[in-house]
Amino acid sequence: MLDLKRPELCTRSTPPTSYGDGVSRSLAALALLSLACGGGGLPDDIPEDCGALLDGRLVFQMESGVNGTCQSIGQQLLVIQSLFEAQFGLVEQPWTVLVETMDHVHSQADVNYGGWTDFVTHRISLSQYRIRQLYGHELFHAQLGPESSSHGEPSWCAALSPWELANGLEDERAYLHCTAN
């Protein structure tokens, strides 16, 4: 089990780096992933630190046992985050994204979640099985702030849900209680 009360065990300091704009930024970020993920030697209960991406706004970690490499999982995150930010703007605060091995990364009131945004620790937790479906949803939480936990803002149905559908991501209309316009 991860000891997330001791964040100093979970990250190595990686200074933010400027990559420029557009495609060169994404390619540079993927190159950083390749270089930063030599891997090996970490105890099982400490996530592998895959490096800082997107000008230091994203620190990406993987729990031991995740199916994939820093490069392959990081590429999935970068593609979704690039699509998200092209539509909704930058996610300003620095966030740590932890990809976990379990189907559910958080439980609350007998409900299990495959993705969770923690505003206290600035951590987005994602099941390795739900990255494509839920990363955009969790980024939207990060952008809207703690009050978004109830999904009560009209923008969930008016903006996020159509964007998810247009990009082949999760169809959350039922979950968000969206009504047809």
C-alpha positions as a Markdown table, in Angstrom:
| # | Residue | x | y | z |
|---|---|---|---|---|
| 1 | Met | 0.0 | 0.0 | 0.0 |
| 2 | Leu | 1.2 | 3.5 | -0.8 |
| 3 | Asp | 2.0 | 5.8 | 2.1 |
| 4 | Leu | 0.7 | 9.0 | 0.5 |
| 5 | Lys | 1.0 | 10.8 | 3.9 |
| 6 | Arg | 4.7 | 11.0 | 3.1 |
| 7 | Pro | 4.8 | 12.7 | -0.3 |
| 8 | Glu | 8.6 | 13.1 | -0.1 |
| 9 | Leu | 8.8 | 9.3 | -0.7 |
| 10 | Cys | 6.7 | 9.6 | -3.8 |
| 11 | Thr | 8.5 | 12.2 | -5.9 |
| 12 | Arg | 11.9 | 13.2 | -6.8 |
| 13 | Ser | 12.3 | 16.9 | -7.5 |
| 14 | Thr | 12.4 | 17.5 | -11.2 |
| 15 | Pro | 12.8 | 21.1 | -12.2 |
| 16 | Pro | 10.3 | 22.5 | -14.7 |
| 17 | Thr | 11.7 | 22.9 | -18.2 |
| 18 | Ser | 10.4 | 25.0 | -21.0 |
| 19 | Tyr | 9.8 | 23.1 | -24.2 |
| 20 | Gly | 8.4 | 25.8 | -26.4 |
| 21 | Asp | 5.0 | 25.5 | -28.1 |
| 22 | Gly | 3.0 | 23.0 | -30.2 |
| 23 | Val | 4.3 | 19.7 | -31.5 |
| 24 | Ser | 7.9 | 20.4 | -30.4 |
| 25 | Arg | 6.7 | 20.7 | -26.8 |
| 26 | Ser | 4.9 | 17.3 | -27.0 |
| 27 | Leu | 7.9 | 15.6 | -28.6 |
| 28 | Ala | 10.2 | 17.1 | -26.1 |
| 29 | Ala | 8.0 | 15.9 | -23.3 |
| 30 | Leu | 7.9 | 12.4 | -24.7 |
| 31 | Ala | 11.7 | 12.5 | -25.0 |
| 32 | Leu | 11.9 | 13.6 | -21.3 |
| 33 | Leu | 9.7 | 10.6 | -20.4 |
| 34 | Ser | 12.1 | 8.3 | -22.2 |
| 35 | Leu | 15.1 | 9.7 | -20.5 |
| 36 | Ala | 13.5 | 10.1 | -17.0 |
| 37 | Cys | 12.3 | 6.5 | -16.9 |
| 38 | Gly | 15.4 | 4.4 | -16.5 |
| 39 | Gly | 13.3 | 2.7 | -13.8 |
| 40 | Gly | 14.4 | -0.1 | -11.5 |
| 41 | Gly | 15.6 | 0.0 | -7.9 |
| 42 | Leu | 12.5 | 1.5 | -6.3 |
| 43 | Pro | 10.8 | -0.3 | -3.4 |
| 44 | Asp | 7.4 | -1.8 | -4.4 |
| 45 | Asp | 5.4 | 0.7 | -2.3 |
| 46 | Ile | 6.9 | 3.8 | -3.8 |
| 47 | Pro | 5.6 | 4.9 | -7.2 |
| 48 | Glu | 8.0 | 5.3 | -10.0 |
| 49 | Asp | 8.6 | 9.0 | -10.8 |
| 50 | Cys | 8.3 | 9.4 | -14.5 |
| 51 | Gly | 9.2 | 13.1 | -14.5 |
| 52 | Ala | 7.8 | 16.5 | -14.9 |
| 53 | Leu | 5.9 | 17.3 | -18.1 |
| 54 | Leu | 4.1 | 20.3 | -19.6 |
| 55 | Asp | 6.5 | 22.9 | -18.3 |
| 56 | Gly | 6.4 | 21.4 | -14.8 |
| 57 | Arg | 2.6 | 21.6 | -14.5 |
| 58 | Leu | 2.3 | 17.8 | -14.4 |
| 59 | Val | 4.3 | 15.3 | -12.4 |
| 60 | Phe | 3.6 | 11.8 | -13.5 |
| 61 | Gln | 4.0 | 8.7 | -11.4 |
| 62 | Met | 3.2 | 5.0 | -11.8 |
| 63 | Glu | 2.5 | 2.5 | -9.1 |
| 64 | Ser | 4.7 | -0.6 | -9.3 |
| 65 | Gly | 2.9 | -3.2 | -11.4 |
| 66 | Val | 1.1 | -0.9 | -13.8 |
| 67 | Asn | 0.9 | -2.5 | -17.3 |
| 68 | Gly | 3.0 | -0.2 | -19.4 |
| 69 | Thr | 6.1 | 2.0 | -19.3 |
| 70 | Cys | 6.5 | 5.6 | -18.4 |
| 71 | Gln | 6.7 | 6.4 | -22.1 |
| 72 | Ser | 3.5 | 4.5 | -23.1 |
| 73 | Ile | 1.4 | 5.7 | -20.2 |
| 74 | Gly | 2.8 | 9.2 | -20.4 |
| 75 | Gln | 2.0 | 9.4 | -24.1 |
| 76 | Gln | -1.7 | 8.6 | -23.3 |
| 77 | Leu | -1.8 | 11.3 | -20.6 |
| 78 | Leu | -0.1 | 13.9 | -22.9 |
| 79 | Val | -2.5 | 13.2 | -25.8 |
| 80 | Ile | -5.6 | 13.6 | -23.6 |
| 81 | Gln | -4.2 | 16.6 | -21.7 |
| 82 | Ser | -3.2 | 18.3 | -25.0 |
| 83 | Leu | -6.7 | 17.8 | -26.4 |
| 84 | Phe | -8.2 | 19.0 | -23.2 |
| 85 | Glu | -6.1 | 22.2 | -23.0 |
| 86 | Ala | -6.7 | 23.0 | -26.6 |
| 87 | Gln | -10.5 | 23.1 | -25.8 |
| 88 | Phe | -10.6 | 24.4 | -22.2 |
| 89 | Gly | -7.3 | 26.2 | -21.6 |
| 90 | Leu | -4.3 | 25.3 | -19.4 |
| 91 | Val | -4.7 | 23.5 | -16.1 |
| 92 | Glu | -2.7 | 26.1 | -14.2 |
| 93 | Gln | -1.9 | 24.5 | -10.8 |
| 94 | Pro | 0.9 | 21.9 | -10.7 |
| 95 | Trp | -0.7 | 18.5 | -10.4 |
| 96 | Thr | 0.7 | 15.0 | -9.7 |
| 97 | Val | -0.9 | 12.3 | -11.7 |
| 98 | Leu | -0.6 | 8.8 | -10.1 |
| 99 | Val | -1.5 | 5.9 | -12.3 |
| 100 | Glu | -2.5 | 3.0 | -10.0 |
| 101 | Thr | -2.9 | -0.8 | -10.6 |
| 102 | Met | -6.4 | -1.2 | -9.1 |
| 103 | Asp | -9.7 | -0.8 | -10.9 |
| 104 | His | -10.8 | 1.7 | -8.3 |
| 105 | Val | -8.6 | 4.4 | -6.8 |
| 106 | His | -11.1 | 5.8 | -4.3 |
| 107 | Ser | -14.2 | 4.8 | -2.5 |
| 108 | Gln | -16.7 | 7.0 | -0.9 |
| 109 | Ala | -20.2 | 6.2 | 0.5 |
| 110 | Asp | -20.1 | 2.7 | -1.1 |
| 111 | Val | -19.2 | 4.2 | -4.5 |
| 112 | Asn | -16.0 | 3.1 | -6.2 |
| 113 | Tyr | -14.2 | 5.5 | -8.5 |
| 114 | Gly | -11.6 | 4.8 | -11.3 |
| 115 | Gly | -10.4 | 8.4 | -11.1 |
| 116 | Trp | -10.2 | 10.9 | -8.3 |
| 117 | Thr | -9.0 | 14.5 | -7.9 |
| 118 | Asp | -7.7 | 15.4 | -4.5 |
| 119 | Phe | -7.6 | 19.2 | -4.1 |
| 120 | Val | -5.6 | 19.1 | -0.8 |
| 121 | Thr | -2.7 | 17.2 | -2.2 |
| 122 | His | -3.1 | 18.3 | -5.9 |
| 123 | Arg | -3.1 | 14.7 | -6.9 |
| 124 | Ile | -5.1 | 13.1 | -9.7 |
| 125 | Ser | -5.3 | 9.3 | -9.2 |
| 126 | Leu | -6.3 | 7.1 | -12.2 |
| 127 | Ser | -6.8 | 3.4 | -12.6 |
| 128 | Gln | -4.5 | 2.1 | -15.3 |
| 129 | Tyr | -7.6 | 0.7 | -16.9 |
| 130 | Arg | -9.5 | 4.0 | -17.0 |
| 131 | Ile | -6.9 | 6.6 | -18.2 |
| 132 | Arg | -8.6 | 7.2 | -21.6 |
| 133 | Gln | -12.1 | 7.3 | -20.1 |
| 134 | Leu | -11.5 | 9.5 | -17.0 |
| 135 | Tyr | -8.4 | 11.7 | -17.4 |
| 136 | Gly | -10.3 | 14.5 | -19.1 |
| 137 | His | -13.0 | 14.3 | -16.4 |
| 138 | Glu | -10.4 | 14.6 | -13.7 |
| 139 | Leu | -8.7 | 17.5 | -15.5 |
| 140 | Phe | -12.0 | 19.3 | -15.6 |
| 141 | His | -12.3 | 18.9 | -11.8 |
| 142 | Ala | -8.8 | 20.3 | -11.4 |
| 143 | Gln | -9.7 | 23.3 | -13.6 |
| 144 | Leu | -13.0 | 24.0 | -11.9 |
| 145 | Gly | -11.9 | 23.6 | -8.3 |
| 146 | Pro | -13.2 | 21.8 | -5.2 |
| 147 | Glu | -16.7 | 23.0 | -5.7 |
| 148 | Ser | -16.9 | 20.7 | -8.8 |
| 149 | Ser | -17.1 | 17.6 | -6.7 |
| 150 | Ser | -20.9 | 17.5 | -7.0 |
| 151 | His | -20.8 | 17.9 | -10.8 |
| 152 | Gly | -23.5 | 20.6 | -10.4 |
| 153 | Glu | -22.0 | 23.2 | -12.8 |
| 154 | Pro | -23.8 | 23.4 | -16.1 |
| 155 | Ser | -20.5 | 23.2 | -17.9 |
| 156 | Trp | -20.2 | 19.5 | -17.2 |
| 157 | Cys | -23.1 | 18.8 | -19.6 |
| 158 | Ala | -22.8 | 21.8 | -21.8 |
| 159 | Ala | -19.0 | 21.7 | -22.4 |
| 160 | Leu | -17.2 | 18.6 | -21.1 |
| 161 | Ser | -19.7 | 15.9 | -22.2 |
| 162 | Pro | -19.8 | 17.0 | -25.8 |
| 163 | Trp | -16.0 | 17.3 | -25.9 |
| 164 | Glu | -15.6 | 13.8 | -24.5 |
| 165 | Leu | -18.0 | 12.4 | -27.1 |
| 166 | Ala | -16.3 | 14.3 | -30.0 |
| 167 | Asn | -13.0 | 12.8 | -28.9 |
| 168 | Gly | -14.1 | 9.2 | -28.4 |
| 169 | Leu | -13.8 | 9.4 | -24.7 |
| 170 | Glu | -16.3 | 8.4 | -21.9 |
| 171 | Asp | -20.0 | 9.0 | -22.5 |
| 172 | Glu | -20.9 | 10.5 | -19.2 |
| 173 | Arg | -24.2 | 12.0 | -20.0 |
| 174 | Ala | -26.1 | 9.5 | -17.8 |
| 175 | Tyr | -23.6 | 9.8 | -14.9 |
| 176 | Leu | -23.7 | 13.6 | -15.0 |
| 177 | His | -27.5 | 13.6 | -15.4 |
| 178 | Cys | -27.4 | 15.6 | -18.6 |
| 179 | Thr | -30.7 | 16.3 | -20.3 |
| 180 | Ala | -31.1 | 16.7 | -24.1 |
| 181 | Asn | -31.2 | 20.4 | -25.2 |
